[in-house]
Each structure stands twice: as C-alpha cells, then as structure tokens.
C-alpha cells in the first residue's frame, strides 16, 4: 500500500512507522487514522515484522487532531457519528479506532516520542506497549481545555498506566507537561537525547527479536493486556494452562529447550500467521472454558 501520511520502513524485522506530516506537526487526520489501521493490518500479516516502532517526522511526534476547520472541527465529527447506525456506532472516533486496532495487534509496539505529543498525539500511544521520549518534550491531555473529552479509549488505558490520581490530575487540569514528569509518573520508560532516541528504541526492539519466540510474544501481549480487566486470577490460570499445553508441543518450545541445554542462541521458526494455539483468540471463543 502507498501511504501519504506515514512512512512504512522495515529493516531487521523492525517496522518503523513515521507519522509524516511535518509541515502540520504530524497532526492527526481521518486519512492518517485509516493509514495507521492499514499499516498495522499489513504488519500483522507480515511474519517478517516482529516489532513496530512509531515516531514522528520533523520536530513533533503528533500535535493532536488537525484543527484546520477551527471551531467546526468537533461539530463535523459529531454530525458524522450521529449518522452512523446503531450497529455501526462502535466505529467511533478515529483515535479510538487506532487504539482498538493496536489492542488487537499481535506484536510489540514501541513509541519513540521525538517531539510534542498532545491530545490524540499522546492518547494514541497509550495502547502501545512501551514509550520512550526525548527530554523536554511537551505532552498533554488537553481535552477539557477545548471543551471536549479524552478520546482514543484513554479513560481505559491511562489509569492503568499511571494510576487513577495522576490520570485525573492531568485530565482535570488539561495542562501541558514535560517528558520528565511523564517519566516520573511511569508514562514513559526512559528519556534519550534526540539523536539517540530511535537507536534506543531499536536496541530495545532487538532484545525482543533476539531472545523470544514470536508466537510466545503474541500470546504474552494479549495475556497481559487483557488480564488487566480480569475479575479473578482463575481467568489467567485458564489461559496459562491451555497455553502451556499447546505451546509446550510446538517447534519453538523444543528449540528453546534444546538451545538452553546446548548453551546456544535459539532459532525460532514458528510464525504468528500459522502457529498460534487453536484457542487463540480465546477472548472471542465462548467455548474456551469447555476446552
């Protein structure tokens, strides 16, 4: 697919997705929304992609929604949503479409926040697994200052990442804060000089690629995210048990154990597109508990 608002570059099993509207500080548009979803669809289907890094072109990561329409921006959005049928209403806002697609993604996603990330520019990263940032970067959940609400499913993601008190403080005040505060609150993992940010993200991605089975990673990603809302440890135990039984018979499990015993690096061959357990995705399978 040809992308106009993104750059899609694969090297060494790492896909770097670059938001590419630098003249508008990579402001989020409907086209960018559609292209991000298409890019994650493409990456999910490509077994040669094991990790995704998302960053921005130029001096910004993403300055939020493109407000070129001025005060009519949200009115037009509301008119569009009102026209959707009851069945289609879960299509929802563009930011939420992106984060829901990320939630269903099967591979690790790292945000390399190189510059300002405000509004949807920061909420879209909440469904990514790990966030790295440059120093002194401006961030903000500024929705209340615009008379609207946090979107992109951020009321689900943000408290789970930084806790309810910090999430409410940032959303109540709608203030812009710096990446140093984000680091202290646990929103970002680490800060890196601008010219070291992408190398640091790639080094972290390399750890995932070099040390782990892609099928194991896909299972772990969904287990940890989805168990955030589980009502009892037994929900995790059911998946643990079925997963160990299924993956324990896999080629990757045999290779992992053999490599350990032979004191060498493992060479995993199982593919996410072909070798996921038969009960995956278990959260959609009403019969899973009867296995």
C-alpha positions as CSV (number, residue, x, y, z in Angstrom):
1,X,0.0,0.0,0.0
2,X,1.2,3.5,-0.7
3,X,0.9,5.8,2.4
4,X,0.7,9.6,2.2
5,X,0.6,10.5,5.9
6,X,3.1,7.8,7.0
7,X,6.5,6.3,6.1
8,X,6.5,2.5,6.3
9,X,10.1,1.1,6.6
10,X,11.1,-2.4,7.5
11,X,14.7,-3.2,8.4
12,X,16.0,-6.1,10.5
13,X,12.5,-7.4,11.3
14,X,11.6,-3.9,12.8
15,X,8.9,-1.8,11.2
16,X,9.4,1.9,11.7
17,X,6.2,3.8,11.2
18,X,6.8,7.5,10.9
19,X,3.9,10.0,11.1
20,X,4.8,12.1,8.1
21,X,3.0,15.4,8.0
22,X,5.9,17.5,9.4
23,X,4.5,20.8,7.9
24,X,1.5,20.3,10.2
25,X,3.5,18.8,13.2
26,X,2.1,15.4,12.2
27,X,-1.4,16.5,13.2
28,X,-3.9,13.6,13.1
29,X,-6.4,13.4,10.3
30,X,-9.0,11.0,9.1
31,X,-6.6,9.8,6.4
32,X,-3.8,9.3,9.0
33,X,-6.3,7.2,11.0
34,X,-7.1,5.0,8.1
35,X,-3.5,4.6,7.1
36,X,-2.4,3.7,10.6
37,X,-5.0,1.0,10.8
38,X,-4.0,-0.3,7.3
39,X,-0.3,-0.2,8.4
40,X,-1.0,-2.3,11.5
41,X,-3.1,-4.7,9.4
42,X,-0.2,-5.0,6.9
43,X,2.3,-5.5,9.8
44,X,0.2,-8.1,11.5
45,X,0.0,-10.2,8.3
46,X,3.8,-10.0,7.7
47,X,5.8,-12.6,9.6
48,X,9.0,-10.7,8.7
49,X,7.9,-7.9,11.0
50,X,8.4,-8.8,14.7
51,X,8.4,-5.3,16.4
52,X,6.9,-1.9,15.4
53,X,8.4,1.5,16.4
54,X,6.2,4.6,15.9
55,X,7.7,8.0,15.7
56,X,7.2,11.4,14.1
57,X,8.9,13.2,11.2
58,X,10.4,16.6,11.9
59,X,10.2,18.3,15.3
60,X,6.9,16.8,16.5
61,X,5.6,13.4,17.3
62,X,1.9,14.4,16.8
63,X,0.5,17.8,17.8
64,X,-3.0,16.3,18.2
65,X,-6.0,16.5,15.9
66,X,-5.7,18.8,12.9
67,X,-7.8,21.8,13.8
68,X,-7.7,23.4,10.4
69,X,-11.5,23.7,10.4
70,X,-11.3,25.7,13.6
71,X,-14.4,25.7,15.8
72,X,-16.3,23.5,13.4
73,X,-13.9,20.6,13.9
74,X,-15.9,18.7,16.5
75,X,-19.3,19.7,15.1
76,X,-18.5,18.0,11.9
77,X,-17.2,15.0,13.8
78,X,-20.5,14.8,15.8
79,X,-22.6,15.0,12.7
80,X,-20.7,12.1,11.2
81,X,-21.1,10.0,14.3
82,X,-24.8,10.8,14.5
83,X,-25.3,9.4,11.0
84,X,-24.0,6.0,11.9
85,X,-26.5,3.3,12.6
86,X,-26.8,1.6,15.9
87,X,-24.9,-1.4,14.7
88,X,-22.1,0.8,13.3
89,X,-21.8,3.1,16.4
90,X,-18.8,1.2,17.7
91,X,-16.8,2.5,14.8
92,X,-16.4,5.6,17.0
93,X,-13.8,8.3,16.9
94,X,-10.7,8.0,14.9
95,X,-8.3,7.8,17.8
96,X,-10.3,5.0,19.4
97,X,-10.3,3.1,16.1
98,X,-6.5,3.3,16.1
99,X,-6.1,2.2,19.8
100,X,-8.6,-0.6,19.4
101,X,-6.6,-1.9,16.4
102,X,-3.4,-1.6,18.5
103,X,-5.1,-3.5,21.4
104,X,-5.8,-6.4,18.9
105,X,-2.3,-6.3,17.4
106,X,-0.1,-9.4,17.8
107,X,3.4,-7.8,18.1
108,X,5.2,-5.4,20.4
109,X,4.8,-1.7,19.7
110,X,7.3,0.9,20.9
111,X,6.5,4.7,20.8
112,X,9.6,6.8,20.2
113,X,8.2,10.2,21.1
114,X,10.6,12.7,19.5
115,X,8.7,15.9,20.0
116,X,5.3,17.4,21.1
117,X,2.6,14.8,21.8
118,X,-0.7,16.4,22.7
119,X,-4.3,15.3,22.5
120,X,-4.6,12.3,20.3
121,X,-0.8,12.6,19.8
122,X,-0.4,11.2,23.3
123,X,-3.6,9.1,23.7
124,X,-2.7,7.0,20.6
125,X,0.5,5.9,22.4
126,X,-1.4,4.5,25.4
127,X,-2.2,1.3,23.5
128,X,1.5,0.9,22.6
129,X,3.5,-1.3,24.9
130,X,6.4,1.0,25.8
131,X,7.0,4.7,25.4
132,X,10.5,6.3,25.0
133,X,10.8,10.1,24.7
134,X,13.3,12.8,24.1
135,X,14.0,15.2,27.0
136,X,11.9,18.4,27.5
137,X,9.1,17.1,25.2
138,X,5.7,18.7,25.7
139,X,2.8,16.3,26.3
140,X,-0.8,17.0,27.4
141,X,-4.3,15.5,27.8
142,X,-5.7,18.9,27.0
143,X,-9.3,17.9,26.1
144,X,-11.1,19.7,28.9
145,X,-9.4,23.0,27.9
146,X,-11.0,22.5,24.5
147,X,-14.5,21.7,25.9
148,X,-14.3,18.1,24.9
149,X,-13.4,14.7,26.5
150,X,-10.3,12.4,26.4
151,X,-10.8,10.0,23.5
152,X,-9.0,7.1,21.9
153,X,-10.2,4.9,24.8
154,X,-7.8,6.8,27.0
155,X,-10.1,6.6,30.0
156,X,-9.4,2.8,30.0
157,X,-5.7,2.9,29.2
158,X,-4.4,5.9,31.1
159,X,-5.4,5.0,34.7
160,X,-3.9,1.5,34.1
161,X,-0.6,3.0,33.2
162,X,-0.1,5.9,35.7
163,X,-2.9,5.3,38.3
164,X,-6.2,7.0,38.7
165,X,-5.0,10.0,40.7
166,X,-2.3,11.1,38.2
167,X,-4.7,10.4,35.2
168,X,-7.3,12.6,36.7
169,X,-4.9,15.4,37.6
170,X,-3.6,15.5,34.0
171,X,-7.1,15.4,32.6
172,X,-8.7,17.8,35.1
173,X,-6.0,20.5,34.6
174,X,-5.6,20.0,30.9
175,X,-2.1,21.3,31.4
176,X,0.9,20.7,29.1
177,X,3.7,18.9,31.0
178,X,7.2,17.8,30.0
179,X,8.5,14.3,29.3
180,X,10.5,14.4,32.6
181,X,7.2,14.5,34.5
182,X,5.9,11.7,32.3
183,X,9.0,9.6,33.2
184,X,8.4,10.2,36.9
185,X,4.8,9.1,36.6
186,X,5.6,6.0,34.6
187,X,4.0,7.1,31.4
188,X,7.4,6.8,29.6
189,X,10.1,4.2,30.2
190,X,13.2,6.4,29.6
191,X,14.5,9.6,28.1
192,X,17.1,9.8,25.4
193,X,18.8,12.7,23.5
194,X,17.1,13.3,20.2
195,X,19.8,11.6,18.1
196,X,19.8,8.6,20.5
197,X,16.0,8.1,20.7
198,X,15.5,5.8,17.6
199,X,18.7,3.9,18.3
200,X,17.5,3.2,21.8
201,X,14.1,2.1,20.6
202,X,15.7,-0.2,18.0
203,X,18.0,-1.6,20.7
204,X,15.0,-2.5,22.8
205,X,13.2,-4.0,19.8
206,X,16.3,-6.0,19.1
207,X,16.1,-7.6,22.6
208,X,12.6,-8.8,21.8
209,X,13.7,-10.1,18.4
210,X,16.9,-11.9,19.5
211,X,15.6,-13.6,22.7
212,X,12.0,-14.5,22.1
213,X,9.6,-16.6,20.1
214,X,7.2,-14.5,18.0
215,X,4.3,-16.8,19.0
216,X,5.2,-16.5,22.7
217,X,5.3,-12.7,22.4
218,X,1.9,-12.6,20.7
219,X,0.4,-14.7,23.5
220,X,2.1,-12.7,26.2
221,X,1.0,-9.4,24.8
222,X,-2.7,-10.4,24.8
223,X,-2.5,-12.2,28.1
224,X,-1.0,-9.2,30.0
225,X,-3.2,-6.5,28.4
226,X,-6.4,-8.5,28.7
227,X,-5.8,-9.7,32.2
228,X,-5.8,-6.0,33.3
229,X,-9.6,-6.3,33.4
230,X,-9.9,-9.9,34.6
231,X,-12.2,-10.3,37.6
232,X,-10.2,-13.2,39.2
233,X,-6.8,-14.9,38.9
234,X,-8.6,-18.0,37.6
235,X,-9.1,-16.2,34.3
236,X,-5.4,-16.0,33.8
237,X,-4.9,-19.6,35.1
238,X,-7.3,-20.9,32.4
239,X,-5.2,-19.2,29.7
240,X,-1.9,-20.2,31.3
241,X,-2.9,-23.9,31.4
242,X,-4.3,-24.0,27.8
243,X,-1.3,-22.0,26.5
244,X,1.4,-24.2,28.2
245,X,-0.4,-27.3,26.9
246,X,-0.5,-26.0,23.3
247,X,2.9,-24.2,23.1
248,X,4.6,-27.0,25.0
249,X,4.3,-29.2,22.0
250,X,5.4,-26.6,19.5
251,X,8.6,-26.5,17.4
252,X,9.6,-23.3,19.2
253,X,9.3,-24.9,22.6
254,X,11.5,-27.8,21.5
255,X,14.0,-25.4,20.0
256,X,14.0,-23.2,23.1
257,X,14.8,-26.0,25.5
258,X,17.3,-27.6,23.2
259,X,19.1,-24.3,22.7
260,X,19.2,-23.8,26.5
261,X,20.7,-27.2,27.1
262,X,23.2,-26.8,24.3
263,X,24.1,-23.3,25.6
264,X,23.4,-21.6,22.3
265,X,21.1,-19.0,20.8
266,X,17.7,-20.3,19.9
267,X,16.5,-20.1,16.3
268,X,12.7,-19.9,16.5
269,X,10.7,-20.8,13.3
270,X,7.1,-20.8,14.4
271,X,5.0,-18.0,12.8
272,X,2.2,-15.9,14.2
273,X,0.3,-16.2,10.9
274,X,0.4,-20.1,11.1
275,X,1.2,-21.4,14.5
276,X,-0.9,-19.7,17.2
277,X,-2.7,-22.1,19.5
278,X,-6.1,-23.4,18.3
279,X,-8.0,-21.5,21.1
280,X,-6.5,-18.1,20.0
281,X,-8.1,-15.6,20.3
282,X,-9.6,-17.1,23.4
283,X,-11.5,-13.9,24.5
284,X,-13.8,-14.3,21.4
285,X,-14.4,-18.0,22.0
286,X,-17.4,-18.7,24.1
287,X,-16.5,-22.4,24.3
288,X,-12.9,-21.7,25.6
289,X,-13.7,-22.7,29.2
290,X,-15.1,-26.0,27.9
291,X,-11.7,-27.0,26.4
